[in-house]
Amino acid sequence: MIWVVVIGFVSGIISGMGIGGGTILIPALIFLLQLNQHQAQGVNLIYFIPTAVVALITHAKNKNVLWKTTKSLAVLGLAGAAAGSLLAVSMDADLLRKIFGGFLFFMGLSEVFKKKTKKEGYESMNKDEFSKLKLKFIQADLNEKIAIYTQTPGLTTPQYKELLHHYPYDQISKLEAALQ
């Protein structure tokens, strides 16, 4: 019973971080509780639902969910999940475990050798791009200014500050509300 508590808590932390609790949960269920690969993956799928809901609520409150991107991915993900689950149940559990282990191994290798960017996920905006954006910002109405300021990836802190020089200070509360 102690292993169930430890496995559940640790994989819950990893799930909440959005890393994928199954990377901890499935191997732990196999090695510590002696479940076979099919059983471990079945438990993981049920386990995933409540942990994903809690993590989603937290990330949505912090405005970390890109809903337009999510909708497209979810539809395609449902089709892929149906195909993958049919494939998984038709495979031998040992082969499935080896495929899963190989997947984890190559994902780990890719993380070890991944090159870091200045700001994870974004390239910094160069001076020419920023000059065009700044001109667009200056000419924009208030709602457009807020959208540019809050939704443009790759801006550096000095670039954000420069845009603020062209924002009407008497309307700063609207920008603050959009940033929360």
C-alpha positions as CSV (number, residue, x, y, z in Angstrom):
1,M,0.0,0.0,0.0
2,I,2.9,2.4,0.7
3,W,4.1,2.0,-2.9
4,V,0.6,3.0,-4.2
5,V,0.8,6.2,-2.1
6,V,4.3,7.1,-3.3
7,I,3.6,6.3,-6.9
8,G,0.4,8.2,-6.9
9,F,1.8,11.3,-5.3
10,V,5.0,11.5,-7.3
11,S,3.3,10.8,-10.7
12,G,0.7,13.4,-9.7
13,I,3.3,16.0,-9.2
14,I,4.8,15.2,-12.6
15,S,1.3,15.2,-14.2
16,G,0.5,18.6,-12.7
17,M,3.7,20.0,-14.2
18,G,2.5,18.8,-17.6
19,I,5.5,16.6,-18.1
20,G,3.5,13.4,-18.2
21,G,2.9,11.4,-15.1
22,G,2.7,8.2,-17.1
23,T,6.4,8.3,-17.6
24,I,6.7,7.7,-13.8
25,L,3.4,5.8,-13.2
26,I,3.7,3.1,-15.8
27,P,7.3,1.9,-15.0
28,A,6.5,2.1,-11.3
29,L,3.4,0.0,-11.7
30,I,5.3,-2.6,-13.6
31,F,8.4,-2.8,-11.4
32,L,7.0,-2.1,-8.0
33,L,3.5,-3.6,-8.2
34,Q,4.2,-6.3,-10.9
35,L,1.4,-5.2,-13.2
36,N,1.8,-6.2,-16.9
37,Q,2.2,-3.5,-19.5
38,H,-1.5,-3.6,-20.6
39,Q,-2.7,-3.2,-17.0
40,A,-0.3,-0.4,-16.2
41,Q,-1.4,1.5,-19.3
42,G,-5.0,0.9,-18.4
43,V,-4.5,2.3,-14.9
44,N,-2.6,5.2,-16.3
45,L,-5.5,6.1,-18.6
46,I,-7.9,6.2,-15.7
47,Y,-5.4,8.0,-13.4
48,F,-4.8,10.6,-16.1
49,I,-8.4,11.9,-16.1
50,P,-8.7,13.5,-12.6
51,T,-5.0,14.6,-12.6
52,A,-5.4,16.2,-16.0
53,V,-8.6,18.0,-14.9
54,V,-6.9,19.5,-11.9
55,A,-3.8,20.5,-13.9
56,L,-6.0,22.0,-16.7
57,I,-7.9,24.2,-14.2
58,T,-4.7,25.5,-12.8
59,H,-3.0,26.2,-16.1
60,A,-6.3,27.7,-17.5
61,K,-6.4,30.1,-14.5
62,N,-2.8,31.1,-15.3
63,K,-3.7,31.7,-19.0
64,N,-1.3,29.0,-20.2
65,V,-3.8,27.2,-22.4
66,L,-3.9,28.2,-26.1
67,W,-7.6,27.2,-26.8
68,K,-7.4,27.5,-30.6
69,T,-4.4,25.2,-30.8
70,T,-5.9,22.8,-28.2
71,K,-9.1,22.3,-30.2
72,S,-7.3,21.1,-33.3
73,L,-4.9,18.9,-31.4
74,A,-7.8,17.4,-29.3
75,V,-9.7,16.3,-32.4
76,L,-6.6,14.7,-34.0
77,G,-5.6,13.3,-30.6
78,L,-9.0,11.5,-30.2
79,A,-8.5,9.8,-33.6
80,G,-4.9,8.9,-32.7
81,A,-6.0,7.6,-29.3
82,A,-8.6,5.3,-30.9
83,A,-6.0,3.9,-33.3
84,G,-3.3,3.6,-30.7
85,S,-5.5,1.8,-28.1
86,L,-6.7,-0.7,-30.8
87,L,-3.1,-1.3,-31.7
88,A,-1.9,-1.6,-28.1
89,V,-4.5,-4.2,-27.0
90,S,-3.6,-6.4,-30.0
91,M,0.1,-6.4,-29.2
92,D,2.0,-8.7,-26.9
93,A,2.5,-7.0,-23.5
94,D,6.3,-7.7,-23.6
95,L,6.6,-6.1,-27.1
96,L,4.5,-3.1,-25.9
97,R,6.7,-2.7,-22.8
98,K,9.8,-2.7,-25.1
99,I,8.3,-0.1,-27.4
100,F,7.4,2.1,-24.4
101,G,10.8,1.7,-22.9
102,G,12.4,2.6,-26.3
103,F,10.2,5.7,-26.5
104,L,11.2,6.8,-23.0
105,F,14.9,6.2,-23.8
106,F,14.8,8.3,-27.0
107,M,12.8,11.1,-25.4
108,G,15.4,11.2,-22.6
109,L,18.2,11.3,-25.1
110,S,16.5,14.1,-27.1
111,E,16.2,16.2,-23.8
112,V,19.9,15.6,-22.9
113,F,21.1,16.8,-26.3
114,K,18.5,19.5,-26.9
115,K,20.0,22.9,-27.6
116,K,18.8,25.7,-25.4
117,T,17.3,28.9,-26.9
118,K,17.4,32.3,-25.3
119,K,13.8,32.0,-24.1
120,E,12.4,28.4,-24.2
121,G,9.9,28.1,-27.1
122,Y,10.5,31.6,-28.6
123,E,13.2,33.2,-30.6
124,S,13.8,36.8,-29.6
125,M,12.3,39.4,-32.0
126,N,15.0,41.1,-34.1
127,K,15.3,44.9,-34.4
128,D,13.6,45.1,-37.9
129,E,10.7,43.0,-36.8
130,F,10.3,45.1,-33.6
131,S,10.5,48.4,-35.5
132,K,7.5,47.2,-37.7
133,L,5.7,46.0,-34.6
134,K,6.3,49.2,-32.8
135,L,4.9,51.3,-35.7
136,K,1.8,49.0,-35.8
137,F,1.5,49.4,-32.0
138,I,1.7,53.2,-32.2
139,Q,-1.0,53.3,-34.9
140,A,-3.3,50.8,-33.2
141,D,-6.4,51.5,-31.2
142,L,-6.5,50.6,-27.5
143,N,-7.8,47.0,-27.9
144,E,-5.2,46.3,-30.6
145,K,-2.4,47.7,-28.4
146,I,-3.5,45.4,-25.6
147,A,-3.6,42.4,-28.0
148,I,-0.2,43.2,-29.4
149,Y,1.3,43.7,-25.9
150,T,-0.1,40.6,-24.4
151,Q,0.0,38.2,-27.4
152,T,3.3,38.9,-29.2
153,P,5.9,36.1,-28.5
154,G,9.6,36.8,-28.4
155,L,9.6,40.3,-27.0
156,T,12.5,41.1,-24.7
157,T,12.0,43.1,-21.5
158,P,13.4,46.3,-23.1
159,Q,11.1,45.9,-26.0
160,Y,8.1,45.6,-23.7
161,K,9.2,48.8,-21.9
162,E,9.6,50.6,-25.2
163,L,6.0,49.7,-26.2
164,L,4.8,51.0,-22.9
165,H,6.1,54.4,-23.8
166,H,3.6,54.5,-26.6
167,Y,0.6,53.3,-24.4
168,P,-1.9,55.8,-23.0
169,Y,-1.1,55.9,-19.3
170,D,-4.6,56.9,-18.4
171,Q,-5.7,53.5,-19.8
172,I,-3.0,51.4,-18.0
173,S,-5.7,49.7,-15.8
174,K,-7.1,48.0,-18.9
175,L,-3.7,46.7,-19.8
176,E,-3.1,45.5,-16.3
177,A,-6.5,43.6,-16.4
178,A,-5.5,42.0,-19.6
179,L,-2.2,40.8,-18.2
180,Q,-4.0,39.0,-15.2
